Amino acid sequence: MDTVFVNGSVFDGASHRPGLSVGVRAGRIAAVGADLTELTGPRTEVVDLAGGLLVPGFVDAHVHPVQGGLERARCDLSPISGREAYLSTITAYAAAHPEVEWILGGGWHQPDFPGGTPLAADLDLAVSDRPALLVNADHHGAWVNSRALELAGVDASTPDPPDGRIERGPDGSPTGTLHEGAMELVGRLVPETTHAEQVAALVDAQAYLHSFGITGWQDAILGEYVGLTDATPAYVELARDGRLTARVVGALWWQREFGAEQIPGLLARREALQYERFRIASVKIMQDGIAENFTAGMLDPYCTNSDPVPPARSGDGCGCRTGNAGLSFVDPIALREHVTSLDAAGFQVHVHAIGDRAVREALDAFEAARAANGDSDLRHHIAHLQVIHPDDVGRFAALGVAANMQALWAVYERQMVDLTIPFLGPERTTWQYRFGDLARSGARLVAGSDWPVSTPDPLAAVHVAVNRRAPAEHADGEYEAFLPEQALDLATALAAYTSGSAWVNHADDTGRIEVGALADLAVLDRDPFTGPAEEIAAARVQATYVEGKAVFGG
């Protein structure tokens, strides 16, 4: 054996198996048993788990590594919170980088501002000599300063784009927050990110993800998106020169302002982009926005105590209905046609859907594709799934559509309490993040982080999936468990992040610890199955291996 892992337990991708050892030869798992002494030679590396847990390498089924790497290199607001802290950080960054033409970055949190909408006048206090565009943590809104609005020509006479909204004052003037497609009004002016910047961001992001035990992922946007240059060439460079140590599936961005005419171009890109560790297999369609800015597509309108809806945000959850039920970025009839065509062309389709209407529209599209083309085994999936109508829970298993969950969001926290629940109302609040119901219905669960929206740490997400409470280091207050009946057991949550996400990436020889599988593995410093559920997130990754070679620790 090249390597033997001893003195611990194993999670094999489906179940907990205490007291097993695992042997690796030539990049694959060659033995699993209680005692592998006879297979251990003088050149065998023996890894002492010291009571820890060996798991398949985590696979993140929805992540944006290049965006995450760029934010880490720019004005990164994600580690802090509060208006004053943001302005202090932005001021210091601008002073330290007098050479940059635009102040870029992001990671601010909506609950830190009244109504979730910061002001250009505030940002002007930190930087007024140059334009600034800082996306929020969920990347569905941007905080811009007055100089950026001026350069873009955005004023009271500028209409809202069909797929977004400009936050406005009483006189109609933009106040400094741009939602969804409105971000592009300013984003189109942002200087193009250089190839060297993207490569550096990807290298940094890969090392960061490996430190969390992640050995593969699906990049959920490859294409031009809100001021970001297509990151595909960065992946190609690393794949060609051997620096790409992760296994990556790319999801090509569906330009929602176009239709079926873009499919030939997507096919050409797929054919040209097939490497050992980087390949194109999926198309990403964003069907709606998010609930906090009223752009998630809902079957029934949002609740608030004032009409019209946004920008008014003084709602107290009185239950009054508005005229706003959110957006469908792609016409639902057209969505069925496009998904059917993509399915026929052999593309997996990866849909962003937050609201219950968007989820239903996506399921309807997959149902149409299945009726037209049969079961393609392309492993289509819907990501985020914040609100699911009860009538649609069982359709995931029936249609073979995977539920791509971002479990870390299924908690009470300020954004949920202040900016979501009052506007969903009591009934729809109970329809959120229905992981337990999906599992009980037989749906295939896969998991991702959406980093840089939230931490890429799989153990933090698994902690929430089991406890329905945020780990202490991610909590912003003391809250009870959020809809605890939707909790998963630990094995089911870990399976979603290992064998489940490997499955959705068609990486069928990974995600499992069994003889013949590739030795993509992570070593945890403890066995969460033997400790309290409240301590799952306290586990740390000590080493990460891809095909038996250490890419972190070891």
C-alpha positions as CSV (number, residue, x, y, z in Angstrom):
1,M,0.0,0.0,0.0
2,D,1.1,3.6,-0.6
3,T,-0.9,4.9,2.3
4,V,-2.9,3.4,5.2
5,F,-5.3,5.3,7.4
6,V,-5.6,3.7,10.9
7,N,-6.9,4.2,14.4
8,G,-10.1,6.0,13.6
9,S,-13.5,5.6,12.0
10,V,-14.8,5.9,8.5
11,F,-17.8,7.5,6.9
12,D,-18.0,5.7,3.6
13,G,-20.4,8.1,1.8
14,A,-23.5,6.5,3.2
15,S,-22.9,5.2,6.7
16,H,-20.6,5.5,9.8
17,R,-18.2,2.5,10.1
18,P,-16.2,2.6,13.4
19,G,-12.8,1.0,13.7
20,L,-12.0,0.5,10.0
21,S,-8.7,1.1,8.3
22,V,-8.3,2.2,4.7
23,G,-5.5,1.4,2.3
24,V,-4.6,3.4,-0.8
25,R,-2.6,2.3,-3.8
26,A,-1.9,4.2,-7.1
27,G,-4.5,6.8,-6.3
28,R,-7.4,4.5,-5.5
29,I,-8.8,2.8,-2.5
30,A,-7.4,-0.7,-2.5
31,A,-8.5,-2.1,0.9
32,V,-11.1,-1.4,3.6
33,G,-10.9,-3.5,6.7
34,A,-10.4,-3.8,10.5
35,D,-6.8,-4.7,10.2
36,L,-4.5,-4.0,7.2
37,T,-1.2,-4.8,8.9
38,E,-0.4,-7.5,6.4
39,L,-0.8,-5.0,3.5
40,T,1.5,-2.4,5.1
41,G,5.1,-2.4,3.9
42,P,8.3,-0.4,4.8
43,R,7.4,2.3,2.3
44,T,3.8,2.6,3.3
45,E,2.8,6.0,4.8
46,V,0.8,5.3,7.9
47,V,-1.7,8.1,8.8
48,D,-2.8,7.9,12.4
49,L,-6.4,9.2,12.6
50,A,-6.0,9.3,16.4
51,G,-9.7,8.7,16.9
52,G,-10.8,11.0,14.1
53,L,-12.9,10.4,11.1
54,L,-11.9,9.6,7.5
55,V,-14.5,10.9,5.0
56,P,-14.7,11.1,1.2
57,G,-13.6,14.4,0.0
58,F,-16.4,17.0,0.2
59,V,-17.9,18.1,-3.1
60,D,-19.5,21.5,-3.3
61,A,-22.3,21.4,-5.7
62,H,-22.8,25.2,-6.0
63,V,-19.9,27.5,-5.5
64,H,-18.2,30.5,-7.1
65,P,-14.5,30.1,-6.4
66,V,-13.1,32.8,-8.6
67,Q,-15.5,35.3,-7.2
68,G,-14.5,34.2,-3.8
69,G,-10.9,34.5,-4.5
70,L,-11.3,38.0,-6.0
71,E,-13.3,39.2,-3.0
72,R,-10.5,37.9,-0.7
73,A,-8.0,40.0,-2.8
74,R,-10.2,43.1,-3.0
75,C,-12.1,45.1,-0.4
76,D,-13.4,42.2,1.6
77,L,-16.2,43.0,4.0
78,S,-17.3,39.5,4.7
79,P,-15.4,39.0,8.0
80,I,-17.0,42.1,9.6
81,S,-20.4,43.6,10.3
82,G,-22.0,47.0,10.9
83,R,-22.1,50.3,9.0
84,E,-19.2,51.8,10.9
85,A,-16.9,48.8,10.5
86,Y,-17.7,48.7,6.7
87,L,-16.9,52.4,6.2
88,S,-13.7,52.1,8.2
89,T,-12.6,49.1,6.2
90,I,-13.5,50.7,2.9
91,T,-11.7,53.9,3.8
92,A,-8.5,52.0,4.7
93,Y,-8.7,50.0,1.6
94,A,-9.1,53.0,-0.7
95,A,-6.2,54.8,1.1
96,A,-4.0,51.7,0.6
97,H,-4.8,51.3,-3.0
98,P,-4.7,54.8,-4.6
99,E,-3.8,53.2,-8.0
100,V,-7.1,51.3,-8.5
101,E,-9.6,52.9,-10.8
102,W,-12.7,51.4,-9.1
103,I,-13.1,50.3,-5.5
104,L,-14.5,46.7,-5.8
105,G,-15.3,43.9,-3.4
106,G,-18.2,43.1,-1.2
107,G,-19.6,40.9,1.5
108,W,-21.8,43.4,3.4
109,H,-24.8,42.0,5.1
110,Q,-28.3,43.4,4.5
111,P,-29.4,43.5,8.2
112,D,-26.7,46.0,8.9
113,F,-28.7,48.7,7.2
114,P,-32.3,49.9,7.6
115,G,-34.4,47.9,5.2
116,G,-31.3,46.1,4.0
117,T,-30.4,49.0,1.7
118,P,-27.2,51.1,2.3
119,L,-26.9,54.6,0.9
120,A,-24.6,56.1,-1.6
121,A,-24.2,59.1,0.8
122,D,-22.7,56.8,3.4
123,L,-20.3,55.2,0.9
124,D,-19.3,58.7,-0.3
125,L,-17.9,59.2,3.3
126,A,-15.4,56.4,2.6
127,V,-14.6,57.0,-1.0
128,S,-15.8,59.9,-3.2
129,D,-12.9,60.4,-5.6
130,R,-13.5,57.2,-7.5
131,P,-16.5,55.0,-8.3
132,A,-17.2,52.2,-5.9
133,L,-19.3,49.0,-6.4
134,L,-19.5,46.6,-3.5
135,V,-21.8,43.5,-3.8
136,N,-23.7,42.3,-0.8
137,A,-23.0,38.9,0.8
138,D,-25.6,37.1,-1.4
139,H,-24.5,38.8,-4.6
140,H,-28.1,39.9,-5.5
141,G,-27.5,43.6,-4.7
142,A,-24.8,46.2,-4.9
143,W,-23.9,49.3,-2.8
144,V,-22.6,52.0,-5.1
145,N,-21.4,55.5,-4.4
146,S,-22.5,58.8,-6.0
147,R,-19.5,58.8,-8.4
148,A,-20.5,55.4,-9.8
149,L,-24.1,56.5,-10.3
150,E,-23.0,59.7,-12.0
151,L,-20.6,57.8,-14.4
152,A,-23.4,55.3,-15.3
153,G,-25.9,58.1,-15.8
154,V,-28.3,56.5,-13.3
155,D,-30.8,59.1,-12.0
156,A,-34.5,59.7,-11.2
157,S,-35.3,59.3,-14.9
158,T,-33.6,55.9,-15.3
159,P,-36.2,53.1,-15.5
160,D,-35.9,49.9,-13.6
161,P,-34.6,47.0,-15.9
162,P,-37.0,44.1,-16.4
163,D,-34.9,41.9,-14.1
164,G,-34.0,44.3,-11.3
165,R,-34.8,47.4,-9.3
166,I,-33.1,50.6,-8.4
167,E,-33.7,51.6,-4.7
168,R,-35.1,55.1,-4.8
169,G,-35.8,58.0,-2.5
170,P,-39.2,59.9,-2.3
171,D,-38.3,61.9,-5.4
172,G,-37.3,58.9,-7.4
173,S,-33.6,59.5,-7.2
174,P,-31.4,56.4,-6.7
175,T,-30.3,56.1,-3.1
176,G,-27.3,53.8,-3.6
177,T,-28.6,50.2,-3.7
178,L,-29.1,48.3,-6.9
179,H,-31.0,45.0,-6.9
180,E,-30.5,42.1,-9.3
181,G,-30.2,43.1,-13.0
182,A,-30.0,46.8,-12.0
183,M,-26.5,46.1,-10.8
184,E,-25.4,45.9,-14.4
185,L,-26.3,49.5,-14.9
186,V,-23.1,50.3,-13.1
187,G,-21.4,47.0,-13.4
188,R,-21.0,47.3,-17.2
189,L,-18.5,50.1,-16.5
190,V,-16.3,48.1,-14.2
191,P,-12.9,47.5,-15.8
192,E,-12.4,44.0,-17.0
193,T,-10.7,41.6,-14.6
194,T,-7.4,40.6,-16.0
195,H,-6.6,36.9,-16.8
196,A,-3.7,37.1,-14.3
197,E,-6.1,38.4,-11.5
198,Q,-8.5,35.5,-12.2
199,V,-5.7,32.9,-12.2
200,A,-4.4,34.2,-8.9
201,A,-8.0,34.2,-7.5
202,L,-8.6,30.6,-8.5
203,V,-5.3,29.4,-7.1
204,D,-6.1,31.1,-3.8
205,A,-9.6,29.8,-3.8
206,Q,-8.6,26.2,-4.5
207,A,-6.1,26.2,-1.6
208,Y,-8.8,27.7,0.6
209,L,-11.4,25.1,-0.4
210,H,-8.9,22.3,0.1
211,S,-8.4,23.5,3.6
212,F,-12.0,22.6,4.3
213,G,-11.7,19.1,2.9
214,I,-13.2,20.0,-0.5
215,T,-11.8,18.0,-3.4
216,G,-14.3,18.9,-6.1
217,W,-17.0,21.3,-7.0
218,Q,-19.5,22.7,-9.5
219,D,-18.7,26.3,-10.5
220,A,-22.2,27.7,-10.8
221,I,-21.4,30.6,-13.2
222,L,-19.0,30.4,-16.0
223,G,-19.7,33.4,-18.3
224,E,-20.1,37.2,-18.1
225,Y,-22.1,38.2,-15.0
226,V,-22.5,41.7,-13.4
227,G,-19.1,43.1,-14.1
228,L,-17.3,39.8,-13.8
229,T,-15.2,38.5,-16.7
230,D,-15.7,34.9,-17.7
231,A,-13.4,32.7,-15.5
232,T,-13.2,29.8,-17.9
233,P,-9.7,30.7,-19.2
234,A,-8.3,30.6,-15.7
235,Y,-9.6,27.0,-15.3
236,V,-8.2,26.1,-18.6
237,E,-4.7,27.4,-17.7
238,L,-4.7,25.5,-14.4
239,A,-6.1,22.3,-16.0
240,R,-3.4,22.4,-18.7
241,D,-0.4,23.0,-16.5
242,G,-1.4,20.6,-13.7
243,R,-2.2,23.2,-11.0
244,L,-5.8,22.3,-10.9
245,T,-5.9,19.7,-8.2
246,A,-9.7,19.7,-7.6
247,R,-12.3,18.0,-9.9
248,V,-14.4,20.8,-11.4
249,V,-17.6,20.8,-13.4
250,G,-18.4,24.1,-15.0
251,A,-22.0,25.4,-15.4
252,L,-22.3,27.7,-18.3
253,W,-24.3,30.9,-17.6
254,W,-27.6,31.1,-19.4
255,Q,-28.0,34.7,-20.6
256,R,-31.6,35.4,-19.7
257,E,-31.9,38.3,-22.2
258,F,-31.5,35.7,-24.9
259,G,-33.2,32.5,-25.8
260,A,-32.5,29.2,-27.7
261,E,-30.2,31.0,-30.1
262,Q,-27.4,30.7,-27.5
263,I,-27.5,26.9,-27.4
264,P,-25.2,26.3,-30.4
265,G,-22.6,28.5,-28.7
266,L,-23.0,26.5,-25.4
267,L,-22.5,23.3,-27.3
268,A,-19.3,24.6,-28.9
269,R,-17.9,25.6,-25.5
270,R,-18.8,22.3,-24.0
271,E,-17.0,20.4,-26.8
272,A,-13.9,22.6,-26.5
273,L,-13.7,22.4,-22.7
274,Q,-13.1,18.9,-21.6
275,Y,-10.0,18.3,-19.5
276,E,-9.1,15.6,-17.0
277,R,-10.1,17.7,-14.0
278,F,-12.2,20.4,-15.6
279,R,-15.1,19.9,-17.9
280,I,-18.3,21.5,-19.0
281,A,-21.4,19.5,-18.4
282,S,-24.0,21.9,-17.0
283,V,-26.0,25.1,-17.8
284,K,-27.0,27.4,-15.0
285,I,-30.3,29.2,-15.2
286,M,-31.2,31.8,-12.6
287,Q,-35.0,31.8,-12.5
288,D,-35.6,34.3,-9.7
289,G,-33.9,36.6,-7.2
290,I,-34.1,36.5,-3.4
291,A,-36.8,37.0,-0.8
292,E,-35.1,39.8,1.0
293,N,-35.4,42.2,-1.9
294,F,-38.8,40.9,-3.0
295,T,-37.4,39.4,-6.3
296,A,-37.8,35.7,-5.4
297,G,-40.7,34.4,-7.5
298,M,-43.7,33.6,-5.2
299,L,-47.0,32.0,-6.0
300,D,-48.7,34.6,-3.8
301,P,-47.6,38.2,-3.3
302,Y,-45.4,39.3,-0.4
303,C,-46.8,40.6,2.8
304,T,-46.2,44.1,4.1
305,N,-48.0,46.9,5.9
306,S,-47.6,49.4,3.1
307,D,-48.5,49.7,-0.6
308,P,-46.7,50.0,-2.9
309,V,-44.1,47.4,-2.1
310,P,-40.4,48.3,-2.5
311,P,-38.8,50.6,-1.8
312,A,-41.1,50.9,1.2
313,R,-39.8,48.4,3.8
314,S,-41.5,49.4,7.0
315,G,-43.6,46.3,7.1
316,D,-44.5,44.8,10.4
317,G,-45.8,41.5,9.1
318,C,-49.5,42.5,9.5
319,G,-50.4,40.0,6.8
320,C,-51.5,42.5,4.2
321,R,-51.0,41.4,0.6
322,T,-49.1,43.6,-1.9
323,G,-49.2,43.5,-5.7
324,N,-45.7,42.1,-5.9
325,A,-45.0,38.4,-6.2
326,G,-41.4,38.7,-7.3
327,L,-39.7,38.0,-10.7
328,S,-39.4,35.2,-13.1
329,F,-36.2,36.0,-15.0
330,V,-37.1,33.5,-17.7
331,D,-40.6,33.3,-19.0
332,P,-42.0,30.0,-17.6
333,I,-43.2,28.8,-20.9
334,A,-39.9,29.6,-22.6
335,L,-38.1,28.0,-19.6
336,R,-39.9,24.7,-20.4
337,E,-38.8,24.9,-24.1
338,H,-35.2,25.8,-23.2
339,V,-34.8,23.1,-20.6
340,T,-36.2,20.5,-23.0
341,S,-33.8,21.6,-25.7
342,L,-30.8,21.6,-23.3
343,D,-31.8,18.2,-22.0
344,A,-32.0,16.9,-25.6
345,A,-28.6,18.3,-26.2
346,G,-27.2,16.4,-23.2
347,F,-26.7,19.3,-20.8
348,Q,-27.4,19.0,-17.2
349,V,-29.5,22.0,-16.1
350,H,-28.7,23.7,-12.8
351,V,-31.5,26.1,-11.7
352,H,-31.4,28.9,-9.1
353,A,-34.8,29.0,-7.5
354,I,-35.6,30.7,-4.2
355,G,-39.4,31.3,-4.2
356,D,-42.1,28.7,-4.4
357,R,-43.2,29.9,-7.8
358,A,-39.7,29.7,-9.2
359,V,-39.3,26.2,-7.8
360,R,-42.5,25.1,-9.4
361,E,-41.5,26.7,-12.7
362,A,-38.3,24.8,-12.7
363,L,-40.0,21.5,-11.8
364,D,-42.5,22.1,-14.6
365,A,-39.7,22.6,-17.0
366,F,-38.0,19.4,-16.0
367,E,-41.3,17.6,-16.2
368,A,-41.7,18.9,-19.8
369,A,-38.2,17.7,-20.7
370,R,-38.8,14.3,-19.2
371,A,-42.0,14.0,-21.2
372,A,-40.3,14.9,-24.4
373,N,-37.0,13.2,-24.0
374,G,-37.4,10.4,-21.4
375,D,-35.2,9.9,-18.4
376,S,-31.8,11.2,-19.6
377,D,-29.8,10.6,-16.3
378,L,-28.4,14.0,-16.7
379,R,-29.0,14.6,-13.0
380,H,-30.7,18.0,-13.2
381,H,-30.8,20.0,-9.9
382,I,-32.4,23.0,-8.3
383,A,-30.3,25.0,-6.0
384,H,-31.3,27.0,-2.9
385,L,-34.9,25.9,-2.6
386,Q,-35.8,28.4,0.2
387,V,-39.6,28.1,-0.2
388,I,-41.2,25.0,-1.6
389,H,-45.0,24.7,-1.8
390,P,-46.2,21.4,-0.1
391,D,-47.6,20.2,-3.4
392,D,-44.1,20.3,-5.0
393,V,-42.1,18.4,-2.4
394,G,-42.8,15.0,-3.8
395,R,-42.1,16.0,-7.4
396,F,-38.3,16.0,-6.9
397,A,-38.1,12.3,-6.4
398,A,-40.8,11.6,-9.1
399,L,-38.9,13.6,-11.7
400,G,-35.4,12.5,-10.6
401,V,-34.4,16.2,-9.9
402,A,-31.8,16.6,-7.2
403,A,-32.4,19.1,-4.3
404,N,-29.2,21.2,-4.1
405,M,-29.3,22.6,-0.5
406,Q,-27.4,25.4,1.0
407,A,-28.0,24.2,4.6
408,L,-26.2,27.0,6.4
409,W,-29.1,29.4,5.6
410,A,-31.7,27.3,7.4
411,V,-31.4,29.2,10.7
412,Y,-32.9,32.0,12.6
413,E,-30.7,35.1,12.2
414,R,-31.2,38.8,11.7
415,Q,-31.8,38.5,7.9
416,M,-34.3,35.8,8.4
417,V,-36.1,37.5,11.3
418,D,-36.0,41.1,10.0
419,L,-36.1,40.9,6.3
420,T,-37.7,37.5,5.4
421,I,-40.3,36.2,7.8
422,P,-42.4,39.4,8.1
423,F,-42.8,39.5,4.3
424,L,-43.4,35.8,3.7
425,G,-46.0,35.5,6.4
426,P,-46.6,32.6,8.9
427,E,-47.6,29.9,6.5
428,R,-44.8,30.3,4.0
429,T,-42.3,30.7,6.7
430,T,-42.9,27.0,7.6
431,W,-42.2,26.0,3.9
432,Q,-38.6,27.1,4.1
433,Y,-35.6,24.8,3.6
434,R,-37.6,21.6,3.8
435,F,-34.7,19.3,3.8
436,G,-36.3,16.7,6.1
437,D,-39.5,16.6,4.0
438,L,-37.4,16.2,0.8
439,A,-35.4,13.4,2.3
440,R,-38.5,11.6,3.6
441,S,-40.1,11.9,0.1
442,G,-37.1,10.1,-1.5
443,A,-35.5,13.1,-3.1
444,R,-31.8,13.0,-3.9
445,L,-30.0,15.5,-1.7
446,V,-26.8,17.3,-2.8
447,A,-25.1,20.2,-1.0
448,G,-23.2,23.3,-1.7
449,S,-22.1,26.5,0.0
450,D,-22.7,29.3,-2.6
451,W,-19.4,30.7,-1.4
452,P,-18.6,33.7,-1.3
453,V,-22.2,34.2,-0.2
454,S,-21.5,32.2,2.9
455,T,-18.6,30.2,4.3
456,P,-17.5,27.2,2.2
457,D,-17.0,25.1,5.3
458,P,-19.0,21.9,4.8
459,L,-18.9,21.0,8.5
460,A,-20.6,24.3,9.4
461,A,-23.4,23.5,6.8
462,V,-23.7,19.9,8.1
463,H,-24.0,21.3,11.6
464,V,-27.0,23.4,10.6
465,A,-28.6,20.6,8.6
466,V,-28.6,18.5,11.8
467,N,-29.2,21.2,14.4
468,R,-31.1,23.9,12.5
469,R,-29.1,26.4,14.5
470,A,-26.0,28.3,13.4
471,P,-22.6,27.3,14.9
472,A,-21.4,29.7,17.5
473,E,-18.9,31.3,15.2
474,H,-21.5,32.1,12.6
475,A,-24.4,33.1,14.9
476,D,-25.5,36.7,15.2
477,G,-27.6,36.1,18.3
478,E,-29.3,33.5,20.5
479,Y,-32.1,31.8,18.7
480,E,-34.1,28.6,18.9
481,A,-33.9,25.9,16.3
482,F,-35.5,26.9,13.0
483,L,-38.2,24.4,12.0
484,P,-36.5,21.5,13.7
485,E,-38.8,19.0,12.1
486,Q,-36.8,19.6,8.9
487,A,-33.5,18.5,10.4
488,L,-31.5,15.7,8.9
489,D,-29.5,13.0,10.7
490,L,-25.7,13.3,10.5
491,A,-25.2,10.5,8.0
492,T,-27.8,11.9,5.6
493,A,-26.3,15.4,5.8
494,L,-22.7,14.1,5.3
495,A,-23.9,11.9,2.4
496,A,-25.4,15.0,0.6
497,Y,-22.0,16.7,0.8
498,T,-20.0,13.7,-0.3
499,S,-21.6,10.9,-2.4
500,G,-24.6,13.1,-3.2
501,S,-22.7,16.0,-4.7
502,A,-20.2,13.7,-6.4
503,W,-23.2,12.0,-8.0
504,V,-24.6,15.2,-9.3
505,N,-21.2,16.0,-10.9
506,H,-21.2,12.5,-12.6
507,A,-18.0,11.8,-10.6
508,D,-19.2,8.3,-9.9
509,D,-15.8,7.0,-8.8
510,T,-15.5,9.6,-6.0
511,G,-17.7,10.5,-3.0
512,R,-17.4,7.0,-1.5
513,I,-14.8,5.0,0.5
514,E,-14.9,1.6,-1.0
515,V,-12.5,-0.6,-3.0
516,G,-11.9,0.8,-6.4
517,A,-13.0,4.4,-5.7
518,L,-10.6,7.3,-6.3
519,A,-8.8,8.2,-3.0
520,D,-10.3,11.7,-2.7
521,L,-10.4,11.9,1.1
522,A,-10.5,14.3,4.1
523,V,-9.3,13.6,7.6
524,L,-11.3,15.1,10.5
525,D,-9.6,15.7,13.9
526,R,-12.6,14.0,15.6
527,D,-15.5,11.8,14.9
528,P,-18.7,13.8,15.0
529,F,-20.8,10.7,15.3
530,T,-19.4,10.0,18.8
531,G,-19.9,13.5,20.2
532,P,-22.9,15.8,20.8
533,A,-24.7,17.1,17.7
534,E,-24.1,20.7,19.0
535,E,-20.3,20.2,18.5
536,I,-20.4,19.0,14.8
537,A,-19.0,22.4,13.6
538,A,-16.1,22.2,16.1
539,A,-14.5,19.4,14.0
540,R,-11.6,20.5,11.8
541,V,-10.0,19.2,8.7
542,Q,-6.5,18.1,9.3
543,A,-5.6,16.8,5.8
544,T,-7.1,16.6,2.3
545,Y,-6.1,14.1,-0.4
546,V,-6.8,13.9,-4.1
547,E,-6.0,10.5,-5.6
548,G,-4.1,9.7,-2.5
549,K,-1.8,12.8,-2.7
550,A,-2.1,15.4,0.0
551,V,-3.3,18.8,-1.2
552,F,-3.7,20.2,2.3
553,G,-2.0,19.2,5.5
554,G,-0.9,15.6,5.5
